[in-house]
Amino acid sequence: MEEPTADLIRTQLRRMRMNANLSQEEFGRMVHYSASMVSAVETGARPLDRVFLTRADEVLKSGDLLVALLRIAERDREPSWFKPWLEAERAARQLRLYETALIPGLLQTENYARAVLRFNDTFSEAEVERKLAARLARQEVLGRENPPQLVVVLDESVLSRTAEGLSGIMVAQIGRLIELADLPHVHLHLVPRVTGLHIGSSGPFALARSADGGWVGHLEHQLGGAVVDDEDGVAALLARWENVRTEALPRRQSIDLMKEVQAHHEPQ
């Protein structure tokens, strides 16, 4: 987390606690944490915790100030190439995601996301946990009031791709997808293996439509990513979206296939 923002959160937390005439021990009892935990958060000896700050906002009646500052801090830690897409994602009224290798971040369970982040052996455990918190925070867009319509197309192979010993994580992840598919604003579709090569085989992409009707695309690669906002580029991605969408199974058939793949991962 960027230190200036983290320091601001800690300073604000301590100031509001003291203005409420609460000792660290009294405040700790109210938020269901120990006094030593309160002290560690305020001094920076312990990383900022979303659950802790949520409870602190409730107790201090701060109008979600601390959690809002945490979101800003998490956003500041994202690489510069990803920030424009995050803004488009948050403001979107419609989202279109196509993925060929991984479950999209907006749909990942905590354990699946952690496993994916750990594949990068340059991340320390603390960095994995910070990135995990930011990724899970992005998912709040799906649970907010008036959430965006989300349409996701996945290659069936995405559900089968897992490391040895991680089948249980994939079982839970597919279960999460099935739960999300029941939400009225979420539509999940699978491109079955038998489809073979198609235009989407060249790689994943995402599209976001803002309230004013404009579309923005996003492409990721091994070294980063890029926002696509020029007219020709967006038109090309929209055309590709229509093509991959027509290759996918209808909603109910997709859910049935997810259940079949999930059963395959379960211990026999």
ZAROBA-801785 format. One line per 10 residues: number of its first residue (from 1); their letters; for each residue x, y, z of N, C-alpha, C. Coordinates in Angstrom, 3 decimals, m for minus. Example, Ala and Ser with C-alpha at 12.3 -4.5 7.8 and 13.67 -1.06 7.14 Angstrom:
1	AS	13.190:m5.690:7.800:12.300:m4.500:7.800:13.200:m3.300:7.800  12.850:m2.250:7.080:13.670:m1.060:7.140:12.900:0.030:7.870
END
This chain:
1	MEEPTADLIR	0.847:m1.200:0.000:0.000:0.000:0.000:0.877:1.242:0.000  0.518:2.256:m0.752:1.300:3.488:m0.791:1.331:4.102:0.599  2.530:4.365:1.137:2.673:4.795:2.523:1.917:6.074:2.861  1.926:7.130:2.001:1.181:8.329:2.375:m0.291:8.056:2.643  m0.926:7.235:1.804:m2.337:6.933:1.999:m2.531:6.065:3.227  m1.660:5.074:3.420:m1.757:4.219:4.598:m1.579:5.037:5.873  m0.620:5.948:5.864:m0.408:6.802:7.032:m1.622:7.680:7.304  m2.248:8.165:6.239:m3.451:8.984:6.399:m4.556:8.184:7.079  m4.740:6.932:6.668:m5.776:6.084:7.264:m5.500:5.877:8.743  m4.251:5.571:9.085:m3.905:5.329:10.485:m4.089:6.584:11.338
11	TQLRRMRMNA	m3.669:7.707:10.775:m3.818:8.974:11.506:m5.288:9.305:11.722  m6.097:9.114:10.690:m7.520:9.401:10.788:m8.199:8.474:11.790  m7.822:7.202:11.764:m8.384:6.234:12.709:m8.084:6.654:14.144  m6.832:6.987:14.416:m6.445:7.381:15.774:m7.151:8.669:16.189  m7.239:9.648:15.277:m7.881:10.914:15.603:m9.363:10.705:15.927  m10.054:9.899:15.122:m11.483:9.676:15.365:m11.715:8.890:16.653  m10.832:7.932:16.927:m10.966:7.177:18.186:m10.798:8.090:19.386  m9.801:8.962:19.338:m9.546:9.865:20.458:m10.658:10.906:20.584  m11.178:11.388:19.461:m12.288:12.342:19.513:m13.527:11.720:20.131  m13.648:10.394:20.010:m14.777:9.679:20.624:m14.494:9.327:22.084
21	NLSQEEFGRM	m13.324:9.784:22.591:m12.923:9.533:23.983:m12.855:8.038:24.293  m12.305:7.294:23.361:m12.169:5.847:23.544:m10.698:5.475:23.640  m10.349:4.720:24.675:m9.000:4.179:24.750:m8.872:3.052:23.733  m7.648:2.610:23.488:m7.457:1.500:22.561:m8.150:0.243:23.068  m8.143:0.046:24.362:m8.810:m1.133:24.927:m10.324:m1.035:24.756  m10.909:0.128:25.056:m12.359:0.303:24.898:m12.781:0.158:23.441  m12.007:0.783:22.569:m12.317:0.704:21.142:m12.178:m0.736:20.652  m11.142:m1.428:21.113:m10.937:m2.810:20.716:m12.117:m3.685:21.067  m12.669:m3.497:22.270:m13.843:m4.292:22.664:m15.018:m4.028:21.725  m15.176:m2.791:21.298:m16.317:m2.426:20.453:m16.194:m2.985:19.036
31	VHYSASMVSA	m14.956:m3.113:18.547:m14.766:m3.641:17.189:m14.391:m5.128:17.202  m14.372:m5.701:18.423:m14.100:m7.139:18.599:m12.662:m7.507:18.234  m11.737:m6.608:18.579:m10.308:m6.880:18.425:m9.619:m6.523:19.732  m8.420:m7.060:19.924:m7.667:m6.753:21.138:m7.093:m5.339:21.086  m6.762:m4.807:22.252:m6.129:m3.485:22.306:m4.790:m3.512:21.581  m4.077:m4.638:21.673:m2.788:m4.727:20.988:m2.968:m4.683:19.471  m4.068:m5.241:18.970:m4.352:m5.178:17.542:m4.634:m3.735:17.129  m5.421:m3.023:17.913:m5.710:m1.615:17.627:m4.413:m0.829:17.568  m3.545:m1.031:18.567:m2.266:m0.326:18.608:m1.411:m0.658:17.388  m1.379:m1.944:17.019:m0.554:m2.370:15.885:m1.034:m1.746:14.586
41	VETGARPLDR	m2.349:m1.634:14.407:m2.888:m1.013:13.196:m2.560:0.474:13.181  m2.739:1.146:14.315:m2.512:2.588:14.367:m1.044:2.963:14.186  m0.140:2.104:14.618:1.293:2.407:14.506:1.909:1.886:13.217  1.177:1.077:12.475:1.709:0.526:11.234:2.457:m0.775:11.414  2.425:m1.325:12.636:3.085:m2.604:12.872:2.315:m3.757:12.233  1.041:m3.523:11.920:0.206:m4.536:11.278:m0.442:m3.913:10.041  m0.534:m4.659:8.940:m1.168:m4.113:7.734:m2.624:m3.743:7.993  m3.108:m2.777:7.243:m4.502:m2.378:7.349:m5.404:m3.521:6.895  m6.477:m3.736:7.623:m7.367:m4.874:7.416:m8.765:m4.364:7.092  m9.369:m4.868:6.001:m10.672:m4.374:5.564:m11.765:m4.642:6.602
51	VFLTRADEVL	m11.758:m5.822:7.211:m12.784:m6.144:8.206:m12.648:m5.219:9.410  m11.430:m5.020:9.868:m11.182:m4.127:11.001:m11.683:m2.717:10.697  m11.325:m2.199:9.522:m11.717:m0.831:9.176:m13.222:m0.710:8.958  m13.852:m1.757:8.467:m15.314:m1.736:8.313:m15.985:m1.600:9.671  m15.504:m2.379:10.639:m16.060:m2.293:11.992:m15.745:m0.940:12.626  m14.549:m0.424:12.361:m14.179:0.884:12.899:m15.102:1.970:12.357  m15.404:1.924:11.066:m16.335:2.895:10.475:m17.702:2.821:11.156  m18.157:1.604:11.438:m19.473:1.428:12.069:m19.477:2.002:13.480  m18.437:1.685:14.246:m18.369:2.143:15.640:m18.201:3.654:15.714  m17.361:4.204:14.840:m17.056:5.633:14.869:m18.042:6.465:14.059
61	KSGDLLVALL	m18.992:5.764:13.392:m20.019:6.456:12.586:m19.372:7.452:11.619  m18.404:6.934:10.873:m17.625:7.799:9.983:m18.126:7.809:8.545  m19.247:7.134:8.288:m19.774:7.127:6.927:m18.893:6.393:5.939  m18.282:5.282:6.396:m17.429:4.440:5.531:m16.167:5.174:5.062  m15.739:6.172:5.796:m14.564:6.950:5.396:m13.305:6.086:5.317  m13.066:5.278:6.348:m11.829:4.508:6.399:m11.768:3.466:5.285  m12.880:2.804:5.028:m12.913:1.815:3.946:m12.751:2.503:2.591  m13.330:3.687:2.439:m13.173:4.432:1.187:m11.713:4.812:0.967  m11.030:5.227:2.026:m9.608:5.551:1.914:m8.787:4.303:1.593  m9.203:3.166:2.142:m8.502:1.917:1.846:m8.633:1.566:0.364
71	RIAERDREPS	m9.811:1.786:m0.208:m9.992:1.527:m1.637:m9.039:2.389:m2.464  m8.902:3.661:m2.076:m7.981:4.551:m2.791:m6.550:4.036:m2.673  m6.180:3.600:m1.475:m4.826:3.091:m1.261:m4.569:1.851:m2.108  m5.553:0.969:m2.162:m5.413:m0.249:m2.964:m5.310:0.089:m4.447  m6.077:1.084:m4.876:m6.025:1.514:m6.279:m4.653:2.091:m6.611  m4.079:2.831:m5.648:m2.759:3.432:m5.883:m1.674:2.383:m6.073  m1.884:1.199:m5.518:m0.868:0.152:m5.635:m0.937:m0.581:m6.970  m2.034:m0.425:m7.704:m2.142:m1.105:m8.985:m1.152:m0.514:m9.984  m0.624:m1.331:m10.898:0.290:m0.796:m11.918:m0.407:0.246:m12.772  0.365:1.187:m13.287:m0.206:2.322:m14.022:m1.011:1.881:m15.232
81	WFKPWLEAER	m0.587:0.788:m15.881:m1.303:0.343:m17.074:m2.688:m0.200:m16.747  m2.928:m0.592:m15.468:m4.204:m1.207:m15.096:m5.212:m0.196:m14.555  m4.735:0.940:m14.076:m5.626:1.909:m13.434:m6.739:2.422:m14.356  m6.450:2.755:m15.641:m7.552:3.225:m16.498:m8.656:2.190:m16.653  m8.264:0.894:m16.730:m9.302:m0.134:m16.838:m10.104:m0.246:m15.539  m9.452:m0.126:m14.388:m10.177:m0.165:m13.118:m11.239:0.924:m13.055  m10.889:2.111:m13.523:m11.855:3.208:m13.527:m13.033:2.884:m14.449  m12.734:2.340:m15.625:m13.801:1.962:m16.567:m14.674:0.871:m15.968  m14.066:m0.081:m15.299:m14.795:m1.191:m14.681:m15.738:m0.686:m13.598  m15.265:0.231:m12.762:m16.093:0.757:m11.677:m17.275:1.573:m12.184
91	AARQLRLYET	m17.077:2.258:m13.297:m18.132:3.141:m13.826:m19.053:2.430:m14.805  m18.762:1.188:m15.125:m19.475:0.501:m16.206:m20.930:0.213:m15.855  m21.769:0.327:m16.875:m23.151:m0.150:m16.770:m23.275:m1.546:m17.371  m22.355:m1.892:m18.265:m22.298:m3.236:m18.826:m20.836:m3.666:m18.903  m20.590:m4.934:m18.595:m19.248:m5.501:m18.699:m19.312:m6.782:m19.523  m18.338:m6.945:m20.415:m18.242:m8.148:m21.243:m16.832:m8.713:m21.048  m16.726:m9.943:m20.586:m15.424:m10.549:m20.318:m15.299:m11.861:m21.082  m14.185:m12.037:m21.763:m13.886:m13.310:m22.425:m12.539:m13.791:m21.938  m12.465:m15.049:m21.482:m11.227:m15.566:m20.900:m10.941:m16.974:m21.408  m9.676:m17.235:m21.674:m9.281:m18.522:m22.228:m8.413:m19.341:m21.277
101	ALIPGLLQTE	m7.890:m18.723:m20.206:m6.928:m19.426:m19.357:m7.289:m19.414:m17.878  m7.832:m18.302:m17.367:m8.101:m18.165:m15.942:m9.517:m17.657:m15.702  m10.056:m17.943:m14.516:m11.303:m17.318:m14.092:m11.045:m15.827:m13.954  m11.889:m14.966:m14.516:m11.673:m13.519:m14.383:m11.641:m13.079:m12.918  m10.845:m12.053:m12.642:m10.680:m11.578:m11.274:m11.980:m11.229:m10.578  m12.953:m10.687:m11.296:m14.230:m10.312:m10.689:m14.998:m11.513:m10.156  m14.667:m12.712:m10.619:m15.418:m13.910:m10.255:m14.619:m14.876:m9.390  m13.378:m14.547:m9.074:m12.524:m15.487:m8.357:m12.879:m15.594:m6.880  m12.799:m16.819:m6.342:m12.885:m16.998:m4.900:m11.565:m16.547:m4.278  m11.585:m16.359:m2.972:m10.362:m15.937:m2.288:m9.245:m16.960:m2.466
111	NYARAVLRFN	m9.556:m18.239:m2.306:m8.519:m19.263:m2.402:m7.993:m19.420:m3.820  m8.873:m19.321:m4.817:m8.427:m19.413:m6.206:m7.520:m18.226:m6.535  m7.954:m17.026:m6.132:m7.150:m15.827:m6.410:m5.788:m15.923:m5.737  m5.763:m16.395:m4.503:m4.481:m16.518:m3.794:m3.568:m17.509:m4.514  m4.135:m18.636:m4.966:m3.329:m19.635:m5.673:m2.756:m19.056:m6.963  m3.559:m18.291:m7.694:m3.090:m17.680:m8.936:m1.965:m16.692:m8.664  m2.121:m15.868:m7.642:m1.100:m14.879:m7.317:0.200:m15.545:m6.863  0.091:m16.667:m6.197:1.298:m17.354:m5.709:2.102:m17.985:m6.837  1.503:m18.151:m8.012:2.266:m18.694:m9.140:3.410:m17.765:m9.531  3.280:m16.475:m9.204:4.361:m15.524:m9.466:5.326:m15.553:m8.287
121	DTFSEAEVER	6.462:m16.215:m8.467:7.377:m16.405:m7.336:8.188:m15.159:m6.994  7.927:m14.039:m7.689:8.593:m12.788:m7.312:7.809:m12.048:m6.230  6.580:m12.478:m5.952:5.766:m11.826:m4.923:6.072:m12.431:m3.560  6.300:m11.571:m2.575:6.395:m12.046:m1.199:4.992:m12.408:m0.717  4.920:m13.123:0.405:3.606:m13.496:0.934:2.796:m12.251:1.284  3.470:m11.233:1.809:2.762:m9.995:2.142:2.214:m9.325:0.882  2.999:m9.362:m0.202:2.540:m8.761:m1.460:1.374:m9.544:m2.035  1.423:m10.869:m1.918:0.294:m11.693:m2.367:m0.975:m11.286:m1.635  m0.884:m11.126:m0.322:m2.070:m10.781:0.467:m2.573:m9.382:0.136  m1.675:m8.442:m0.137:m2.096:m7.089:m0.514:m2.811:m7.104:m1.871
131	KLAARLARQE	m2.237:m7.831:m2.813:m2.861:m7.924:m4.131:m4.187:m8.669:m4.048  m4.244:m9.670:m3.189:m5.488:m10.417:m3.001:m6.591:m9.502:m2.475  m6.264:m8.684:m1.479:m7.257:m7.766:m0.921:m7.775:m6.805:m1.982  m6.883:m6.298:m2.828:m7.296:m5.377:m3.888:m8.190:m6.090:m4.902  m7.851:m7.330:m5.232:m8.652:m8.077:m6.205:m10.046:m8.354:m5.663  m10.137:m8.762:m4.409:m11.447:m9.034:m3.818:m12.265:m7.757:m3.674  m11.582:m6.635:m3.421:m12.289:m5.360:m3.303:m12.946:m4.977:m4.631  m12.317:m5.324:m5.747:m12.910:m5.033:m7.064:m14.275:m5.689:m7.211  m14.462:m6.829:m6.564:m15.702:m7.580:m6.729:m16.913:m6.883:m6.116  m16.660:m5.849:m5.318:m17.768:m5.116:m4.713:m18.679:m4.496:m5.766
141	VLGRENPPQL	m18.156:m4.288:m6.965:m18.963:m3.690:m8.025:m20.175:m4.568:m8.356  m20.050:m5.887:m8.169:m21.147:m6.795:m8.506:m22.237:m6.816:m7.447  m21.906:m6.385:m6.217:m22.883:m6.411:m5.148:m23.463:m5.066:m4.782  m23.056:m4.031:m5.499:m23.544:m2.703:m5.163:m24.987:m2.510:m5.651  m25.594:m1.431:m5.197:m26.920:m1.085:m5.711:m26.783:m0.700:m7.189  m27.704:m1.177:m8.010:m27.641:m0.976:m9.463:m26.306:m1.447:m10.046  m26.007:m2.728:m9.905:m24.736:m3.252:m10.422:m24.748:m3.298:m11.945  m23.585:m3.389:m12.573:m23.544:m3.488:m14.030:m24.051:m4.855:m14.489  m24.579:m4.886:m15.705:m24.877:m6.182:m16.314:m23.551:m6.813:m16.697  m23.333:m8.039:m16.269:m22.071:m8.726:m16.533:m22.336:m9.965:m17.381
151	VVVLDESVLS	m21.694:m10.026:m18.541:m21.776:m11.204:m19.396:m20.365:m11.750:m19.546  m20.190:m13.016:m19.200:m18.867:m13.642:m19.220:m18.906:m14.865:m20.129  m17.927:m14.974:m20.994:m17.754:m16.162:m21.822:m16.404:m16.772:m21.467  m16.419:m18.052:m21.078:m15.200:m18.772:m20.711:m15.029:m19.983:m21.605  m13.809:m20.256:m21.997:m13.528:m21.548:m22.609:m13.672:m22.621:m21.539  m14.267:m23.741:m21.900:m14.452:m24.816:m20.927:m13.138:m25.221:m20.270  m12.040:m25.140:m21.007:m10.737:m25.545:m20.481:m10.323:m24.729:m19.258  m10.866:m23.519:m19.113:m10.558:m22.686:m17.949:m10.934:m23.417:m16.656  m12.018:m24.176:m16.698:m12.510:m24.851:m15.495:m11.705:m26.103:m15.167  m10.924:m26.577:m16.107:m10.147:m27.791:m15.890:m8.693:m27.498:m15.567
161	RTAEGLSGIM	m8.277:m26.251:m15.732:m6.870:m25.895:m15.551:m6.575:m25.628:m14.083  m5.889:m26.564:m13.439:m5.540:m26.395:m12.035:m4.257:m27.146:m11.749  m3.550:m26.741:m10.704:m2.302:m27.406:m10.332:m2.597:m28.637:m9.483  m1.618:m29.503:m9.388:m1.772:m30.725:m8.589:m2.087:m30.362:m7.141  m3.091:m31.021:m6.595:m3.474:m30.789:m5.214:m4.424:m29.629:m5.011  m4.820:m28.963:m6.087:m5.701:m27.800:m5.961:m7.106:m28.065:m6.490  m7.457:m29.334:m6.661:m8.786:m29.647:m7.188:m9.891:m29.118:m6.284  m9.655:m29.171:m4.969:m10.668:m28.667:m4.036:m10.942:m27.189:m4.235  m9.890:m26.436:m4.539:m10.057:m25.009:m4.808:m10.911:m24.808:m6.058  m10.691:m25.641:m7.081:m11.468:m25.498:m8.307:m12.922:m25.910:m8.100
171	VAQIGRLIEL	m13.169:m26.917:m7.268:m14.548:m27.309:m6.955:m15.296:m26.120:m6.354  m14.661:m25.453:m5.384:m15.294:m24.288:m4.757:m15.442:m23.142:m5.743  m14.442:m22.963:m6.615:m14.499:m21.879:m7.597:m15.647:m22.091:m8.582  m15.814:m23.308:m9.056:m16.929:m23.577:m9.977:m18.254:m23.397:m9.254  m18.295:m23.799:m7.982:m19.510:m23.563:m7.199:m19.847:m22.093:m7.117  m18.812:m21.270:m6.971:m19.018:m19.817:m6.938:m19.577:m19.310:m8.267  m19.062:m19.836:m9.372:m19.572:m19.436:m10.683:m21.045:m19.792:m10.826  m21.418:m20.978:m10.360:m22.815:m21.413:m10.454:m23.712:m20.501:m9.622  m23.234:m20.114:m8.436:m23.999:m19.184:m7.600:m24.178:m17.844:m8.305  m23.105:m17.329:m8.877:m23.175:m16.037:m9.560:m24.116:m16.096:m10.756
181	ADLPHVHLHL	m24.148:m17.246:m11.430:m24.994:m17.384:m12.615:m26.474:m17.268:m12.283  m26.818:m17.419:m11.011:m28.216:m17.274:m10.594:m28.616:m15.815:m10.390  m27.639:m14.911:m10.340:m27.959:m13.497:m10.161:m28.539:m12.936:m11.455  m29.560:m12.094:m11.351:m30.219:m11.596:m12.571:m29.333:m10.759:m13.470  m28.292:m10.132:m12.907:m27.432:m9.260:m13.718:m26.154:m9.948:m14.182  m26.020:m11.257:m13.897:m24.819:m11.998:m14.290:m25.195:m13.114:m15.260  m24.499:m13.174:m16.382:m24.755:m14.200:m17.397:m23.428:m14.887:m17.717  m23.349:m16.191:m17.446:m22.133:m16.965:m17.683:m22.366:m17.983:m18.791  m21.438:m18.046:m19.718:m21.555:m18.965:m20.842:m20.217:m19.648:m21.079  m20.275:m20.924:m21.450:m19.074:m21.690:m21.743:m18.974:m22.004:m23.227
191	VPRVTGLHIG	m17.747:m21.894:m23.739:m17.443:m22.392:m25.075:m16.935:m23.821:m24.889  m17.681:m24.839:m25.328:m17.261:m26.231:m25.079:m15.990:m26.601:m25.826  m15.280:m27.585:m25.287:m14.027:m28.035:m25.884:m14.191:m28.448:m27.340  m15.323:m29.048:m27.662:m15.526:m29.582:m29.009:m15.591:m28.490:m30.065  m15.666:m27.239:m29.631:m15.761:m26.137:m30.590:m14.507:m26.042:m31.453  m13.360:m26.353:m30.872:m12.117:m26.242:m31.630:m11.673:m24.790:m31.753  m10.847:m24.502:m32.745:m10.329:m23.150:m32.935:m11.420:m22.189:m33.388  m11.362:m20.960:m32.853:m12.286:m19.907:m33.276:m11.591:m18.578:m33.060  m12.230:m17.488:m33.395:m11.565:m16.193:m33.378:m11.082:m15.799:m31.984  m11.776:m16.291:m30.951:m11.367:m15.961:m29.600:m10.149:m16.721:m29.123
201	SSGPFALARS	m9.718:m17.708:m29.881:m8.570:m18.518:m29.466:m7.286:m17.707:m29.394  m7.270:m16.536:m30.010:m6.057:m15.709:m30.009:m5.834:m14.992:m28.686  m6.820:m15.020:m27.772:m6.567:m14.430:m26.474:m7.774:m13.770:m25.837  m7.701:m13.527:m24.519:m8.811:m12.916:m23.777:m8.898:m11.413:m24.000  m10.062:m10.862:m23.683:m10.246:m9.418:m23.716:m11.468:m9.061:m22.881  m11.616:m7.785:m22.599:m12.738:m7.293:m21.804:m13.276:m6.009:m22.426  m14.543:m5.747:m22.177:m15.201:m4.536:m22.673:m16.069:m3.944:m21.568  m16.083:m2.624:m21.478:m16.910:m1.929:m20.499:m17.683:m0.825:m21.198  m18.979:m0.749:m20.912:m19.839:0.297:m21.480:m20.251:1.244:m20.374  m19.969:2.517:m20.543:m20.268:3.519:m19.522:m21.712:3.986:m19.617
211	ADGGWVGHLE	m22.108:4.825:m18.677:m23.480:5.324:m18.638:m23.824:6.147:m19.875  m22.827:6.771:m20.500:m23.104:7.579:m21.697:m23.102:6.743:m22.979  m22.943:5.422:m22.830:m23.023:4.540:m23.992:m21.705:4.238:m24.666  m20.625:4.855:m24.224:m19.331:4.609:m24.839:m18.693:3.316:m24.338  m17.967:2.653:m25.231:m17.296:1.403:m24.890:m15.787:1.615:m24.749  m15.193:0.858:m23.826:m13.746:0.824:m23.648:m13.340:m0.642:m23.583  m12.233:m1.000:m24.238:m11.752:m2.368:m24.195:m10.477:m2.493:m23.386  m10.138:m3.717:m23.059:m8.899:m3.952:m22.320:m8.276:m5.258:m22.765  m6.960:m5.236:m22.982:m6.195:m6.413:m23.371:m5.047:m6.584:m22.401  m4.808:m7.815:m21.940:m3.676:m8.098:m21.066:m2.691:m9.011:m21.767
221	HQLGGAVVDD	m1.416:m8.871:m21.383:m0.384:m9.763:m21.892:0.608:m10.028:m20.767  1.665:m10.762:m21.038:2.590:m11.194:m19.999:3.248:m10.035:m19.252  3.456:m8.917:m19.913:4.182:m7.805:m19.294:3.296:m6.650:m18.862  1.994:m6.799:m19.007:1.110:m5.700:m18.623:m0.213:m5.772:m19.351  m0.645:m4.633:m19.862:m1.924:m4.575:m20.546:m2.123:m3.218:m21.180  m3.236:m3.084:m21.873:m3.511:m1.822:m22.564:m5.009:m1.590:m22.658  m5.402:m0.339:m22.475:m6.789:0.076:m22.681:m6.977:0.390:m24.158  m8.081:m0.054:m24.710:m8.424:0.212:m26.105:m9.619:1.160:m26.113  m9.404:2.392:m26.531:m10.503:3.355:m26.543:m10.671:4.074:m27.884  m9.831:3.718:m28.877:m10.032:4.330:m30.188:m11.175:3.624:m30.909
231	EDGVAALLAR	m11.827:4.343:m31.810:m13.039:3.843:m32.457:m12.815:2.522:m33.190  m11.746:2.430:m33.949:m11.490:1.210:m34.714:m11.188:0.025:m33.798  m10.387:0.261:m32.777:m10.041:m0.819:m31.855:m11.251:m1.342:m31.108  m12.090:m0.441:m30.616:m13.295:m0.848:m29.902:m14.233:m1.608:m30.833  m14.384:m1.127:m32.063:m15.256:m1.806:m33.031:m14.755:m3.224:m33.306  m13.440:m3.398:m33.398:m12.869:m4.724:m33.645:m13.144:m5.661:m32.475  m13.016:m5.160:m31.241:m13.273:m5.995:m30.071:m14.758:m6.342:m29.944  m15.626:m5.394:m30.257:m17.066:m5.679:m30.222:m17.433:m6.748:m31.249  m16.800:m6.694:m32.413:m17.053:m7.720:m33.432:m16.560:m9.079:m32.952  m15.400:m9.101:m32.316:m14.879:m10.363:m31.786:m15.775:m10.893:m30.677
241	WENVRTEALP	m16.294:m9.970:m29.865:m17.207:m10.391:m28.799:m18.424:m11.110:m29.386  m19.012:m10.538:m30.408:m20.176:m11.173:m31.021:m19.834:m12.565:m31.532  m18.629:m12.720:m32.068:m18.215:m14.019:m32.583:m18.039:m15.049:m31.472  m17.347:m14.681:m30.391:m17.136:m15.660:m29.319:m18.448:m15.948:m28.588  m19.300:m14.946:m28.505:m20.594:m15.164:m27.839:m21.432:m16.184:m28.598  m21.382:m16.166:m29.928:m22.163:m17.119:m30.703:m21.593:m18.533:m30.607  m20.310:m18.672:m30.235:m19.712:m19.998:m30.071:m20.102:m20.629:m28.738  m20.584:m19.813:m27.791:m20.845:m20.290:m26.436:m22.211:m20.957:m26.317  m22.323:m21.818:m25.312:m23.585:m22.490:m25.020:m24.570:m21.518:m24.368  m25.873:m21.788:m24.461:m26.851:m20.985:m23.725:m26.626:m21.098:m22.216
251	RRQSIDLMKE	m27.268:m20.237:m21.466:m27.043:m20.146:m20.022:m27.272:m21.475:m19.317  m28.417:m22.099:m19.499:m28.734:m23.318:m18.761:m27.779:m24.446:m19.126  m27.469:m24.603:m20.388:m26.528:m25.640:m20.799:m25.140:m25.365:m20.228  m24.776:m24.093:m20.133:m23.474:m23.739:m19.560:m23.418:m24.129:m18.089  m24.482:m23.855:m17.351:m24.517:m24.216:m15.931:m24.444:m25.729:m15.763  m25.163:m26.466:m16.603:m25.115:m27.929:m16.532:m23.697:m28.435:m16.799  m23.015:m27.818:m17.746:m21.640:m28.234:m18.045:m20.714:m27.897:m16.887  m20.920:m26.742:m16.250:m20.122:m26.398:m15.076:m20.278:m27.452:m13.994  m21.496:m27.916:m13.779:m21.736:m28.934:m12.754:m21.036:m30.245:m13.109  m21.017:m30.587:m14.390:m20.322:m31.800:m14.823:m18.815:m31.693:m14.545
261	VQAHHEPQ	m18.241:m30.552:m14.898:m16.805:m30.363:m14.675:m16.501:m30.341:m13.182  m17.365:m29.697:m12.416:m17.186:m29.661:m10.956:m17.169:m31.066:m10.376  m18.092:m31.910:m10.814:m18.155:m33.295:m10.323:m16.885:m34.052:m10.678  m16.302:m33.729:m11.815:m15.067:m34.396:m12.243:m13.911:m34.060:m11.304  m13.902:m32.830:m10.762:m12.837:m32.414:m9.867:m12.992:m33.006:m8.456  m14.202:m33.364:m8.078:m14.445:m33.850:m6.724:m13.791:m35.211:m6.512  m13.287:m35.463:m5.279:m12.645:m36.759:m4.981:m13.597:m37.908:m5.243  m13.089:m38.947:m5.861:m13.920:m40.106:m6.178:m14.019:m41.037:m4.960
END
